[in-house]
């Protein structure tokens, strides 16, 4: 049984039609009913009631669609027309399924760029396939890190591309904030600056200044009073800290170092100072940005491994940035 185009009207004359209406007059016997006062060609009646080989004339040019080489009358031959029954569109230059012609629901907003976006703009580049065009997408490559974060994490020697999911800045704790911008890289609640100063691992959420000794908690924060909430283990700048880590920091950094530890401290101090001076000299005499990139990675490793002091690392980073600016941010070949 054939589906009916509209609610079937009463036949003016009974017959054998089977396609558009059932049981109406069908002079040429092709299944399509003859037009009458209740049912015209625009409703689906046979446009050629005396010709069994034709029944429709979409563009009303007098040629049946079966022999008409341009059935919708848009000027594009059906063999080349991607939408042969829609007179408003016919071509798709970039092959993304959206039409080059304007003023149509399927009009391509980027007719010369392949894309499947359909939110705000149609047919524009959509790298991550979320249907939002890249120019409006806060995370164009869908790597979980916002475009502006990727740009901010870039430097003169390392450039992250917000339109390339394979070019993504490291994010150890997967919190969508690149490590270089993240103040707490392991999300353990302790700022990296504090952990670095105390000697705990900024990339290990199981190690904090409270748990770095003996594998147990060796500290607490006191907020005052004796009621609920007076004591806690979470980092809190407004509370008073009582901990082995805090005491060690005072002993080794704030107070006079015990006499017996002076030689050890001096040895560490001299070694760190020499390492710092060596790196600074290598930065000042670097000839290419490639060398600076390697030095930048070495500085990061030295700071993490406590081979140089944190403030030494800051000075070295400033020196790296100054040299990067000197090269104009462009890689140069070594002679």
MOJOBEL-V933325 format. One record per residue. N is the residue number from 1. RES is the residue in one small letter. PSI is psi in degrees with one decimal (* if undefined). BURIAL is # if it has 16 or more other C-alpha atoms within 10 Angstrom, else .. D_CENTER is the distance of its C-alpha to the mean C-alpha in Angstrom with 1 decimal. Layout:
N&RES&PSI&BURIAL&D_CENTER ; N&RES&PSI&BURIAL&D_CENTER
This chain:
1&x&138.3&.&50.4 ; 2&x&140.5&.&48.4 ; 3&x&143.4&.&46.0 ; 4&x&139.5&.&47.5 ; 5&x&-41.7&.&45.6 ; 6&x&180.0&.&46.9 ; 7&x&124.4&.&49.4 ; 8&x&120.5&.&52.4 ; 9&x&172.6&.&55.3 ; 10&x&137.8&.&59.0 ; 11&x&133.7&#&60.3 ; 12&x&-36.7&.&63.1 ; 13&x&132.1&.&64.6 ; 14&x&148.2&.&64.2 ; 15&x&-151.4&#&63.2 ; 16&x&21.1&#&61.0 ; 17&x&146.6&#&57.5 ; 18&x&-14.1&#&54.7 ; 19&x&-67.3&#&51.4 ; 20&x&-40.9&#&50.8 ; 21&x&154.1&#&53.7 ; 22&x&129.6&#&55.9 ; 23&x&26.8&#&59.6 ; 24&x&169.5&#&59.9 ; 25&x&131.4&#&61.8 ; 26&x&88.5&#&60.4 ; 27&x&-40.4&#&62.8 ; 28&x&-0.3&#&61.2 ; 29&x&23.8&#&60.2 ; 30&x&3.7&#&56.6 ; 31&x&-16.9&#&55.4 ; 32&x&131.0&#&54.3 ; 33&x&150.0&#&56.6 ; 34&x&147.1&#&58.5 ; 35&x&146.6&#&57.5 ; 36&x&-169.5&.&59.8 ; 37&x&-17.3&.&60.0 ; 38&x&-10.8&.&57.5 ; 39&x&108.2&#&55.0 ; 40&x&-179.4&.&54.1 ; 41&x&-39.0&#&52.0 ; 42&x&-22.2&.&48.9 ; 43&x&-16.9&.&49.0 ; 44&x&3.6&#&49.2 ; 45&x&163.0&#&52.9 ; 46&x&118.6&#&54.0 ; 47&x&-15.0&#&53.9 ; 48&x&73.7&#&56.5 ; 49&x&-13.3&#&58.9 ; 50&x&7.3&.&61.4 ; 51&x&107.1&.&59.0 ; 52&x&-14.3&.&57.8 ; 53&x&-4.6&.&55.2 ; 54&x&145.9&#&53.2 ; 55&x&-12.1&#&52.2 ; 56&x&147.6&#&49.3 ; 57&x&83.2&#&48.9 ; 58&x&-46.1&#&45.4 ; 59&x&4.6&#&45.9 ; 60&x&43.6&.&49.6 ; 61&x&7.6&.&50.9 ; 62&x&-6.7&.&53.7 ; 63&x&130.4&#&52.1 ; 64&x&150.1&#&51.0 ; 65&x&-28.2&#&47.4 ; 66&x&-27.6&.&48.6 ; 67&x&-10.3&.&50.2 ; 68&x&121.2&#&48.2 ; 69&x&-8.8&#&45.9 ; 70&x&77.0&#&43.8 ; 71&x&-28.3&#&44.0 ; 72&x&-3.4&#&41.7 ; 73&x&28.1&#&43.4 ; 74&x&2.6&#&40.4 ; 75&x&-8.7&.&41.8 ; 76&x&127.1&#&39.6 ; 77&x&144.9&#&41.5 ; 78&x&-33.7&#&40.3 ; 79&x&-19.0&.&39.7 ; 80&x&-12.2&.&37.1 ; 81&x&117.0&#&35.9 ; 82&x&-20.1&#&32.6 ; 83&x&73.4&#&33.7 ; 84&x&-13.1&#&37.5 ; 85&x&14.7&#&38.3 ; 86&x&110.1&.&36.3 ; 87&x&-12.7&#&38.0 ; 88&x&-18.7&#&35.1 ; 89&x&150.3&#&32.7 ; 90&x&-19.8&#&33.4 ; 91&x&159.0&#&31.0 ; 92&x&88.6&#&27.3 ; 93&x&-39.9&.&27.0 ; 94&x&-0.8&#&23.4 ; 95&x&28.4&.&24.0 ; 96&x&5.8&#&21.1 ; 97&x&1.6&#&23.6 ; 98&x&141.6&#&23.6 ; 99&x&148.8&#&26.9 ; 100&x&-27.1&#&27.7 ; 101&x&145.7&#&30.3 ; 102&x&178.5&.&29.6 ; 103&x&45.8&.&30.8 ; 104&x&147.9&.&29.8 ; 105&x&-23.0&.&27.4 ; 106&x&17.7&#&25.9 ; 107&x&135.1&#&25.7 ; 108&x&120.5&#&22.8 ; 109&x&-14.0&#&21.3 ; 110&x&73.7&#&20.2 ; 111&x&-16.6&#&23.3 ; 112&x&12.1&.&22.9 ; 113&x&121.7&.&19.2 ; 114&x&133.9&#&18.3 ; 115&x&153.7&#&15.6 ; 116&x&17.0&#&15.6 ; 117&x&147.8&#&14.1 ; 118&x&10.4&#&16.7 ; 119&x&120.1&.&15.7 ; 120&x&-49.4&.&17.4 ; 121&x&145.5&#&17.5 ; 122&x&140.1&#&18.6 ; 123&x&22.7&#&18.2 ; 124&x&165.8&#&15.6 ; 125&x&131.7&#&12.8 ; 126&x&81.9&#&10.0 ; 127&x&-43.6&#&8.2 ; 128&x&0.9&#&6.5 ; 129&x&27.2&.&9.8 ; 130&x&8.7&#&9.5 ; 131&x&2.1&#&12.1 ; 132&x&126.0&#&10.6 ; 133&x&145.2&#&11.2 ; 134&x&-36.0&#&8.8 ; 135&x&-17.0&.&11.3 ; 136&x&-2.2&.&11.0 ; 137&x&120.9&#&7.4 ; 138&x&-23.6&#&6.7 ; 139&x&79.7&#&2.9 ; 140&x&-39.0&#&3.9 ; 141&x&0.3&#&3.5 ; 142&x&26.4&#&2.7 ; 143&x&2.9&#&4.6 ; 144&x&-5.2&#&5.6 ; 145&x&127.0&#&6.1 ; 146&x&152.0&#&6.2 ; 147&x&-46.7&#&6.9 ; 148&x&-27.7&.&10.5 ; 149&x&-41.0&#&10.6 ; 150&x&-39.9&#&9.8 ; 151&x&-41.1&.&12.4 ; 152&x&-29.8&.&14.8 ; 153&x&-12.7&#&14.7 ; 154&x&157.7&#&15.8 ; 155&x&-174.0&.&19.6 ; 156&x&-22.2&#&22.3 ; 157&x&-18.3&#&22.2 ; 158&x&119.3&.&18.7 ; 159&x&119.6&.&15.9 ; 160&x&137.5&#&12.2 ; 161&x&112.5&#&10.3 ; 162&x&-6.2&#&6.9 ; 163&x&20.3&#&7.3 ; 164&x&110.3&.&8.3 ; 165&x&-18.7&#&7.1 ; 166&x&-10.9&.&10.8 ; 167&x&87.7&.&10.8 ; 168&x&129.8&#&9.7 ; 169&x&146.5&#&12.2 ; 170&x&141.0&.&14.5 ; 171&x&84.2&#&14.2 ; 172&x&-41.2&#&17.5 ; 173&x&5.1&#&17.6 ; 174&x&42.1&.&14.0 ; 175&x&12.9&.&14.0 ; 176&x&5.7&#&10.6 ; 177&x&118.0&#&12.9 ; 178&x&147.0&#&13.4 ; 179&x&-40.1&#&17.1 ; 180&x&-19.8&.&18.3 ; 181&x&-12.4&.&17.5 ; 182&x&125.9&#&18.4 ; 183&x&-9.6&#&22.0 ; 184&x&85.5&#&22.3 ; 185&x&-22.3&#&20.6 ; 186&x&4.5&#&22.2 ; 187&x&37.1&#&22.1 ; 188&x&3.7&#&25.9 ; 189&x&-11.5&.&26.6 ; 190&x&125.4&#&28.3 ; 191&x&143.3&#&26.9 ; 192&x&-38.5&#&26.3 ; 193&x&-39.4&.&29.0 ; 194&x&-43.7&.&31.5 ; 195&x&-41.7&#&30.8 ; 196&x&-40.0&#&31.1 ; 197&x&-34.7&.&34.4 ; 198&x&-18.3&#&35.7 ; 199&x&9.5&#&34.7 ; 200&x&162.1&#&32.5 ; 201&x&121.2&#&29.4 ; 202&x&-5.4&#&26.2 ; 203&x&9.9&#&24.1 ; 204&x&109.5&.&26.5 ; 205&x&-5.9&#&26.2 ; 206&x&-8.6&.&29.7 ; 207&x&123.4&#&31.3 ; 208&x&171.9&#&32.1 ; 209&x&-21.0&#&35.0 ; 210&x&-27.7&#&36.8 ; 211&x&6.7&#&36.4 ; 212&x&-9.8&#&36.7 ; 213&x&127.1&.&40.4 ; 214&x&6.5&.&42.2 ; 215&x&14.7&.&39.2 ; 216&x&167.6&.&40.2 ; 217&x&126.6&#&39.4 ; 218&x&29.7&#&41.6 ; 219&x&169.2&#&40.8 ; 220&x&154.8&#&40.4 ; 221&x&135.7&#&39.6 ; 222&x&120.5&#&42.5 ; 223&x&-3.5&#&41.8 ; 224&x&150.2&.&45.5 ; 225&x&-172.3&.&47.9 ; 226&x&5.0&.&48.6 ; 227&x&-175.1&.&46.8 ; 228&x&137.2&.&43.6 ; 229&x&-0.9&.&40.7 ; 230&x&-29.8&.&42.9 ; 231&x&145.8&#&41.6 ; 232&x&162.6&.&38.1 ; 233&x&-11.3&.&36.1 ; 234&x&142.5&.&32.8 ; 235&x&129.6&#&32.3 ; 236&x&111.6&.&33.8 ; 237&x&-18.5&.&34.8 ; 238&x&-5.0&.&37.3 ; 239&x&161.7&.&39.3 ; 240&x&129.3&.&41.8 ; 241&x&131.0&#&40.8 ; 242&x&108.3&.&43.4 ; 243&x&158.3&#&42.3 ; 244&x&-37.3&#&43.4 ; 245&x&-43.5&#&40.3 ; 246&x&-41.7&.&41.3 ; 247&x&-42.7&.&44.9 ; 248&x&-38.0&.&43.9 ; 249&x&-42.6&.&41.9 ; 250&x&-44.6&.&45.0 ; 251&x&-45.3&.&47.3 ; 252&x&-15.4&.&45.4 ; 253&x&-29.0&.&44.0 ; 254&x&-37.8&.&46.0 ; 255&x&172.7&.&49.5 ; 256&x&129.7&.&51.9 ; 257&x&135.0&.&51.2 ; 258&x&145.1&.&54.0 ; 259&x&-41.0&.&56.4 ; 260&x&-19.9&.&56.0 ; 261&x&-5.2&.&52.2 ; 262&x&-47.4&.&52.6 ; 263&x&-40.3&.&53.0 ; 264&x&-46.2&.&49.9 ; 265&x&-43.3&.&47.9 ; 266&x&-38.2&.&49.3 ; 267&x&-45.8&.&48.4 ; 268&x&-42.0&.&44.7 ; 269&x&-46.8&.&44.8 ; 270&x&-42.3&.&46.3 ; 271&x&-44.6&.&44.0 ; 272&x&-41.8&#&40.9 ; 273&x&-44.0&#&42.5 ; 274&x&-40.6&.&43.3 ; 275&x&-41.1&#&39.9 ; 276&x&-48.0&#&38.5 ; 277&x&-38.5&.&41.0 ; 278&x&-46.6&.&40.3 ; 279&x&-40.7&#&36.6 ; 280&x&-40.5&#&37.3 ; 281&x&-43.1&.&39.7 ; 282&x&-36.5&.&37.4 ; 283&x&-46.5&#&34.7 ; 284&x&-25.3&.&37.4 ; 285&x&7.8&.&38.7 ; 286&x&144.6&#&35.4 ; 287&x&-18.1&#&35.6 ; 288&x&162.6&#&32.0 ; 289&x&-28.2&#&28.4 ; 290&x&-41.8&#&28.2 ; 291&x&-42.8&#&30.9 ; 292&x&-37.3&#&29.2 ; 293&x&-44.7&#&26.0 ; 294&x&-39.2&.&28.2 ; 295&x&-37.1&#&30.1 ; 296&x&-42.5&#&27.0 ; 297&x&-37.4&.&26.1 ; 298&x&-40.7&.&29.8 ; 299&x&-44.3&#&30.0 ; 300&x&-42.4&#&27.2 ; 301&x&-38.6&.&29.1 ; 302&x&-40.7&#&32.3 ; 303&x&-46.9&#&31.1 ; 304&x&-38.5&#&29.7 ; 305&x&6.1&.&32.9 ; 306&x&30.1&.&35.0 ; 307&x&-23.3&#&36.7 ; 308&x&159.1&#&36.3 ; 309&x&158.1&#&36.2 ; 310&x&-42.9&#&33.1 ; 311&x&-27.7&.&34.6 ; 312&x&-41.5&#&35.4 ; 313&x&-38.8&#&31.8 ; 314&x&-42.3&.&31.0 ; 315&x&-42.1&.&33.7 ; 316&x&-36.9&#&32.5 ; 317&x&-40.3&#&29.0 ; 318&x&-39.9&.&30.6 ; 319&x&-39.1&#&32.7 ; 320&x&-45.0&#&29.7 ; 321&x&-37.5&#&28.0 ; 322&x&-41.0&.&31.4 ; 323&x&-36.0&#&31.8 ; 324&x&-41.9&#&28.3 ; 325&x&-35.6&.&29.3 ; 326&x&-36.8&.&32.6 ; 327&x&-3.8&.&31.0 ; 328&x&13.6&.&29.0 ; 329&x&12.8&.&25.7 ; 330&x&138.2&.&26.7 ; 331&x&136.5&.&27.5 ; 332&x&144.2&.&31.3 ; 333&x&141.1&.&33.2 ; 334&x&139.1&.&35.7 ; 335&x&*&.&39.3
